[in-house]
Amino acid sequence: MLAELRSRGTLAAVAQALHMTAHDVSMQLTALQKELGLQLNQRHGRTLTLTPASRMVARQPSVTMDALETSARTHYSLLDTSRCN
């Protein structure tokens, strides 16, 4: 997701590339930020840029990023499920 954000610059473009909604991308990005305890982006109008910390995280092996993103998706999936009950 961070690689897509770096190259595309907007949540809508990232969502389209990943076949998700912009809301879902935003929620996953928020979960990833909370999990890592880092601010991963900076907003400039509608455009988002990666922070130095997120550029460093994005350079990690894709296995690490996949694991973090999967964790973030699971986290928000569980939150959505608990809200429905």
MOQUIJO-V757977 format. One line per field, one symbol per residue. ss: DSSP state (~ for helix, > for strand, _ for the rest). burial: 1 if it has 16 or more other ideal C-beta (glycine too) atoms within 10 Angstrom, else 0. Layout:
ss->???
burial->???
This chain:
ss->_~~~~~~~__~~~~~~~~___~~~~~~~~~~~~~~~____>>>>__>>>>_~~~~~~~___~~~~~~~~~~~~~~~~~~~~~~~_
burial->1100110110101110000100011011101110000001100000010100010011000000100110011010000000000
